[in-house]
Amino acid sequence: MGPWGSTYNYLAPVYHKVIDAWRNNEHQTAREFQLESVQLVMILNAVSPLSAGKSLMRRVGFDFGLVRPPLRQLSEDGQASFDEAVDKLGVFDRTL
């Protein structure tokens, strides 16, 4: 199970940029924005996608609580590593 559809919840600004660039025949720009979403999905898949997705929802201002068992929360170290990887990608700095 992956986070693909869920990324629309917190990456809507990126997807809007993909659509706008494509409509303006700026296909390379559209691909670059799409690549950002793919890179974020790769980061999500490297940890617990649903726990990480909820973490990102909190980042954009929506706290829906923790995942329910049998899913596991990110450990403190896991959360720190996840946050670092997301921050390094920089997608939220440019879109929100």
Summary of the structure (lengths in Angstrom):
residues: 96
radius of gyration: 13.9
end to end distance: 26.9
largest distance: 45.6
contacts: 254
relative contact order: 0.17
helix: 70%
strand: 0%
